[in-house]
Amino acid sequence: MTDPEPIRLAAVLRPQTYGRDRPERIQQPVVEPLWQGVRVIAAATLDDAALYEDGEPVTGHDAVLKALSRAIANTAVGVILDGYLTKQVPLPDKPPHLGADDMPSVGQFLAKPLIGIRRSRTEEARKRLEAEDAARTFEDDDIVNFVATDLLWLDGEWLLDVPLLERKRLLEAIIPGDDLVRAGPYVLPPYITWIGSWRMQGFTGVTLKEANSRYRSGELAHDWTKSNMPRR
């Protein structure tokens, strides 16, 4: 039997939450699509796995639990992850190609005014809330994936004080990815080439996290923020 410590430790962790700062104030952002679903803390060893939502065990999802153990079989003996149970489909490996003239800076892109399109922010908010509720409801015939967005503990060592970008690179090496478990994609600016792809996948927002940020269980991260999907 492998060490059950990560299963025990994961039960007391809580996800670090997002601040409300403006996206352009994140100086060195790591940019990710904003996943819809249930945010969980996951723990896996070679022969066991568990999922927790705000400290409470998440039942079911046996296929995902087995895939978590399988995912680390050749790379680690125990991990704790932050991520999402989601019904969203896998992302393509590469963004669509755009020429250099189509790539403004992040600041220009986020600040670009909307021209020629009428927006109802109330209607957009209503649809977004409806989509979020639907994404958190799993039916028996739904295919549910686990997307890991952060690596918090690895083979007996906490990584909470390791800069986010380094944690991301370790996560990619630890979780090679399959149909049920994968590491979530991330990009560094400029990220405009990904927007069309992310939008087609059904994403309605992005997250921006400071590349050097640390992870504090259950705390508000002022160097993490969410944003609606930028419009071209």
C-alpha beads as a LAMMPS data file, in Angstrom:
LAMMPS data file: protein, C-alpha beads

232 atoms
231 bonds

1 atom types
1 bond types

-500.0 500.0 xlo xhi
-500.0 500.0 ylo yhi
-500.0 500.0 zlo zhi

Masses

1 110.0

Atoms # bond

1 1 1 0.000 0.000 0.000
2 1 1 1.162 3.518 -0.727
3 1 1 1.213 6.337 1.802
4 1 1 -2.356 7.627 2.405
5 1 1 -1.049 11.033 3.568
6 1 1 -2.150 13.044 0.511
7 1 1 -5.725 11.792 0.896
8 1 1 -5.752 12.955 4.532
9 1 1 -4.096 16.297 3.838
10 1 1 -6.364 17.155 0.913
11 1 1 -9.434 16.969 3.152
12 1 1 -8.332 20.045 5.130
13 1 1 -7.393 22.205 2.124
14 1 1 -9.682 24.797 0.585
15 1 1 -9.268 26.361 -2.861
16 1 1 -7.569 29.731 -3.011
17 1 1 -10.173 32.228 -4.212
18 1 1 -9.980 34.958 -6.833
19 1 1 -9.595 38.638 -6.114
20 1 1 -11.448 41.415 -7.942
21 1 1 -8.546 43.442 -9.293
22 1 1 -8.569 44.651 -12.886
23 1 1 -6.911 42.183 -15.289
24 1 1 -4.363 44.718 -16.522
25 1 1 -3.010 45.074 -12.989
26 1 1 -1.689 41.518 -13.047
27 1 1 1.870 42.338 -14.077
28 1 1 3.037 38.913 -15.301
29 1 1 -0.134 36.909 -15.911
30 1 1 -0.532 33.223 -16.501
31 1 1 -3.740 33.108 -18.552
32 1 1 -6.183 30.196 -18.577
33 1 1 -9.719 29.599 -19.806
34 1 1 -12.246 29.812 -16.993
35 1 1 -13.511 26.279 -16.500
36 1 1 -17.139 25.593 -15.670
37 1 1 -18.028 22.799 -13.290
38 1 1 -17.256 21.893 -9.694
39 1 1 -13.980 23.151 -8.294
40 1 1 -12.375 20.469 -6.149
41 1 1 -9.206 19.536 -4.338
42 1 1 -8.044 16.145 -5.603
43 1 1 -5.586 13.726 -4.060
44 1 1 -4.137 10.624 -5.663
45 1 1 -1.744 7.849 -4.798
46 1 1 -0.862 4.832 -6.879
47 1 1 -3.807 2.856 -5.522
48 1 1 -6.295 5.395 -4.163
49 1 1 -7.770 8.805 -4.961
50 1 1 -10.275 11.242 -3.481
51 1 1 -12.081 14.448 -4.385
52 1 1 -13.192 17.175 -1.968
53 1 1 -15.439 20.192 -2.455
54 1 1 -14.899 22.673 0.385
55 1 1 -13.682 19.838 2.593
56 1 1 -16.591 17.516 1.871
57 1 1 -15.951 14.259 -0.025
58 1 1 -17.343 14.198 -3.561
59 1 1 -19.009 10.851 -4.133
60 1 1 -19.247 8.933 -7.370
61 1 1 -16.978 9.653 -10.338
62 1 1 -15.240 6.286 -9.918
63 1 1 -13.843 6.463 -13.447
64 1 1 -12.176 9.800 -12.690
65 1 1 -10.732 8.478 -9.415
66 1 1 -9.202 5.486 -11.169
67 1 1 -7.870 7.739 -13.925
68 1 1 -6.200 9.984 -11.323
69 1 1 -4.207 7.078 -9.925
70 1 1 -3.425 5.869 -13.417
71 1 1 -2.292 9.335 -14.493
72 1 1 0.542 9.484 -11.945
73 1 1 1.580 5.835 -12.212
74 1 1 4.839 6.621 -14.025
75 1 1 5.591 10.061 -12.623
76 1 1 4.801 10.268 -8.888
77 1 1 3.644 8.299 -5.846
78 1 1 1.316 10.932 -4.416
79 1 1 -0.131 14.316 -5.435
80 1 1 -2.626 16.942 -4.306
81 1 1 -4.210 19.036 -7.045
82 1 1 -6.565 21.963 -7.458
83 1 1 -8.895 21.616 -10.405
84 1 1 -12.370 21.118 -11.824
85 1 1 -14.820 18.335 -12.428
86 1 1 -16.220 19.448 -15.761
87 1 1 -18.228 18.334 -18.773
88 1 1 -16.319 20.600 -21.137
89 1 1 -14.558 18.912 -24.016
90 1 1 -10.763 18.749 -24.440
91 1 1 -9.049 21.779 -25.930
92 1 1 -7.068 21.629 -29.158
93 1 1 -3.312 21.339 -28.796
94 1 1 -2.542 24.477 -30.789
95 1 1 -4.292 27.834 -31.175
96 1 1 -5.509 29.031 -34.577
97 1 1 -2.828 30.935 -36.448
98 1 1 -3.142 34.694 -36.741
99 1 1 -0.684 37.064 -38.313
100 1 1 1.440 39.507 -36.355
101 1 1 -0.845 42.383 -37.356
102 1 1 -3.722 40.677 -35.548
103 1 1 -1.941 40.519 -32.194
104 1 1 -2.370 43.627 -30.016
105 1 1 -0.876 43.820 -26.557
106 1 1 -2.832 42.421 -23.599
107 1 1 -3.610 45.928 -22.390
108 1 1 -4.872 47.010 -25.811
109 1 1 -6.919 43.861 -26.158
110 1 1 -8.603 44.145 -22.778
111 1 1 -9.257 47.851 -23.263
112 1 1 -10.526 47.561 -26.845
113 1 1 -13.972 49.170 -27.048
114 1 1 -16.923 47.266 -28.410
115 1 1 -17.996 48.760 -31.714
116 1 1 -21.100 47.877 -33.689
117 1 1 -22.464 45.280 -31.222
118 1 1 -25.109 46.009 -28.643
119 1 1 -24.524 44.266 -25.358
120 1 1 -27.025 43.556 -22.638
121 1 1 -24.892 43.002 -19.545
122 1 1 -27.947 41.888 -17.577
123 1 1 -28.782 39.267 -20.194
124 1 1 -25.149 38.155 -20.399
125 1 1 -25.022 37.776 -16.603
126 1 1 -28.252 35.772 -16.592
127 1 1 -26.997 33.413 -19.280
128 1 1 -23.672 33.026 -17.527
129 1 1 -25.348 32.059 -14.244
130 1 1 -27.590 29.573 -16.048
131 1 1 -24.556 28.025 -17.759
132 1 1 -22.675 27.795 -14.457
133 1 1 -25.613 26.024 -12.779
134 1 1 -25.932 23.592 -15.672
135 1 1 -22.190 22.900 -15.600
136 1 1 -22.371 21.897 -11.940
137 1 1 -25.146 19.362 -12.553
138 1 1 -23.967 15.936 -13.679
139 1 1 -26.378 13.412 -15.153
140 1 1 -25.732 9.673 -15.243
141 1 1 -24.889 9.701 -18.930
142 1 1 -22.599 12.758 -18.796
143 1 1 -18.899 12.264 -19.460
144 1 1 -17.158 14.058 -16.613
145 1 1 -13.471 14.977 -16.750
146 1 1 -11.045 16.258 -14.154
147 1 1 -8.927 19.199 -15.263
148 1 1 -5.996 19.966 -12.948
149 1 1 -5.088 23.656 -12.757
150 1 1 -2.548 23.607 -9.912
151 1 1 -0.142 21.244 -8.171
152 1 1 -0.052 21.734 -4.394
153 1 1 1.765 18.701 -2.989
154 1 1 4.100 16.196 -4.617
155 1 1 5.653 13.070 -3.107
156 1 1 5.746 14.355 0.456
157 1 1 6.594 17.998 -0.317
158 1 1 4.315 21.021 -0.165
159 1 1 4.609 23.293 -3.191
160 1 1 2.498 26.161 -1.846
161 1 1 5.449 28.571 -1.763
162 1 1 6.743 27.585 -5.197
163 1 1 5.883 30.265 -7.824
164 1 1 2.793 29.424 -9.856
165 1 1 4.561 29.158 -13.205
166 1 1 6.956 26.556 -11.771
167 1 1 4.019 24.639 -10.277
168 1 1 2.346 24.694 -13.692
169 1 1 5.415 23.251 -15.402
170 1 1 5.689 20.516 -12.792
171 1 1 1.997 19.737 -13.224
172 1 1 2.443 19.239 -16.962
173 1 1 5.254 16.773 -16.280
174 1 1 3.300 14.867 -13.613
175 1 1 -0.050 14.590 -15.446
176 1 1 0.537 13.414 -19.033
177 1 1 -3.208 13.496 -19.722
178 1 1 -5.832 11.103 -21.028
179 1 1 -9.550 11.159 -21.830
180 1 1 -10.612 11.723 -18.192
181 1 1 -7.720 13.492 -16.452
182 1 1 -5.533 16.223 -17.859
183 1 1 -3.622 19.336 -16.898
184 1 1 -5.439 22.483 -17.958
185 1 1 -3.800 24.608 -20.649
186 1 1 -2.264 27.974 -19.887
187 1 1 -0.543 30.638 -21.945
188 1 1 1.564 33.719 -21.387
189 1 1 0.805 37.035 -23.124
190 1 1 -0.046 37.743 -25.815
191 1 1 -2.943 35.299 -25.719
192 1 1 -5.264 36.653 -28.421
193 1 1 -4.556 33.645 -30.672
194 1 1 -6.360 31.434 -28.145
195 1 1 -9.509 33.510 -27.723
196 1 1 -11.371 32.199 -30.777
197 1 1 -10.544 28.601 -29.867
198 1 1 -11.585 29.025 -26.238
199 1 1 -14.814 30.723 -27.239
200 1 1 -15.685 27.891 -29.652
201 1 1 -15.135 25.453 -26.794
202 1 1 -17.836 27.248 -24.810
203 1 1 -15.658 29.224 -22.418
204 1 1 -17.125 32.552 -21.326
205 1 1 -14.184 33.890 -19.336
206 1 1 -10.489 33.739 -18.573
207 1 1 -8.418 33.767 -15.411
208 1 1 -5.233 35.761 -14.952
209 1 1 -2.834 34.747 -12.193
210 1 1 0.470 36.342 -11.305
211 1 1 3.271 34.032 -12.503
212 1 1 5.112 34.380 -9.179
213 1 1 2.032 33.926 -6.991
214 1 1 1.975 31.510 -4.083
215 1 1 -0.976 29.366 -2.975
216 1 1 -2.786 29.997 0.311
217 1 1 -5.518 27.538 1.204
218 1 1 -8.909 29.201 1.527
219 1 1 -7.562 32.745 1.225
220 1 1 -8.395 35.533 -1.189
221 1 1 -5.658 35.988 -3.788
222 1 1 -5.337 39.620 -4.821
223 1 1 -2.938 38.582 -7.592
224 1 1 -5.526 36.231 -9.148
225 1 1 -8.538 37.551 -11.012
226 1 1 -11.276 36.549 -13.458
227 1 1 -12.403 38.357 -16.573
228 1 1 -15.129 37.944 -19.143
229 1 1 -13.851 36.521 -22.408
230 1 1 -12.363 39.481 -24.328
231 1 1 -14.223 40.418 -27.490
232 1 1 -12.369 41.043 -30.728

Bonds

1 1 1 2
2 1 2 3
3 1 3 4
4 1 4 5
5 1 5 6
6 1 6 7
7 1 7 8
8 1 8 9
9 1 9 10
10 1 10 11
11 1 11 12
12 1 12 13
13 1 13 14
14 1 14 15
15 1 15 16
16 1 16 17
17 1 17 18
18 1 18 19
19 1 19 20
20 1 20 21
21 1 21 22
22 1 22 23
23 1 23 24
24 1 24 25
25 1 25 26
26 1 26 27
27 1 27 28
28 1 28 29
29 1 29 30
30 1 30 31
31 1 31 32
32 1 32 33
33 1 33 34
34 1 34 35
35 1 35 36
36 1 36 37
37 1 37 38
38 1 38 39
39 1 39 40
40 1 40 41
41 1 41 42
42 1 42 43
43 1 43 44
44 1 44 45
45 1 45 46
46 1 46 47
47 1 47 48
48 1 48 49
49 1 49 50
50 1 50 51
51 1 51 52
52 1 52 53
53 1 53 54
54 1 54 55
55 1 55 56
56 1 56 57
57 1 57 58
58 1 58 59
59 1 59 60
60 1 60 61
61 1 61 62
62 1 62 63
63 1 63 64
64 1 64 65
65 1 65 66
66 1 66 67
67 1 67 68
68 1 68 69
69 1 69 70
70 1 70 71
71 1 71 72
72 1 72 73
73 1 73 74
74 1 74 75
75 1 75 76
76 1 76 77
77 1 77 78
78 1 78 79
79 1 79 80
80 1 80 81
81 1 81 82
82 1 82 83
83 1 83 84
84 1 84 85
85 1 85 86
86 1 86 87
87 1 87 88
88 1 88 89
89 1 89 90
90 1 90 91
91 1 91 92
92 1 92 93
93 1 93 94
94 1 94 95
95 1 95 96
96 1 96 97
97 1 97 98
98 1 98 99
99 1 99 100
100 1 100 101
101 1 101 102
102 1 102 103
103 1 103 104
104 1 104 105
105 1 105 106
106 1 106 107
107 1 107 108
108 1 108 109
109 1 109 110
110 1 110 111
111 1 111 112
112 1 112 113
113 1 113 114
114 1 114 115
115 1 115 116
116 1 116 117
117 1 117 118
118 1 118 119
119 1 119 120
120 1 120 121
121 1 121 122
122 1 122 123
123 1 123 124
124 1 124 125
125 1 125 126
126 1 126 127
127 1 127 128
128 1 128 129
129 1 129 130
130 1 130 131
131 1 131 132
132 1 132 133
133 1 133 134
134 1 134 135
135 1 135 136
136 1 136 137
137 1 137 138
138 1 138 139
139 1 139 140
140 1 140 141
141 1 141 142
142 1 142 143
143 1 143 144
144 1 144 145
145 1 145 146
146 1 146 147
147 1 147 148
148 1 148 149
149 1 149 150
150 1 150 151
151 1 151 152
152 1 152 153
153 1 153 154
154 1 154 155
155 1 155 156
156 1 156 157
157 1 157 158
158 1 158 159
159 1 159 160
160 1 160 161
161 1 161 162
162 1 162 163
163 1 163 164
164 1 164 165
165 1 165 166
166 1 166 167
167 1 167 168
168 1 168 169
169 1 169 170
170 1 170 171
171 1 171 172
172 1 172 173
173 1 173 174
174 1 174 175
175 1 175 176
176 1 176 177
177 1 177 178
178 1 178 179
179 1 179 180
180 1 180 181
181 1 181 182
182 1 182 183
183 1 183 184
184 1 184 185
185 1 185 186
186 1 186 187
187 1 187 188
188 1 188 189
189 1 189 190
190 1 190 191
191 1 191 192
192 1 192 193
193 1 193 194
194 1 194 195
195 1 195 196
196 1 196 197
197 1 197 198
198 1 198 199
199 1 199 200
200 1 200 201
201 1 201 202
202 1 202 203
203 1 203 204
204 1 204 205
205 1 205 206
206 1 206 207
207 1 207 208
208 1 208 209
209 1 209 210
210 1 210 211
211 1 211 212
212 1 212 213
213 1 213 214
214 1 214 215
215 1 215 216
216 1 216 217
217 1 217 218
218 1 218 219
219 1 219 220
220 1 220 221
221 1 221 222
222 1 222 223
223 1 223 224
224 1 224 225
225 1 225 226
226 1 226 227
227 1 227 228
228 1 228 229
229 1 229 230
230 1 230 231
231 1 231 232
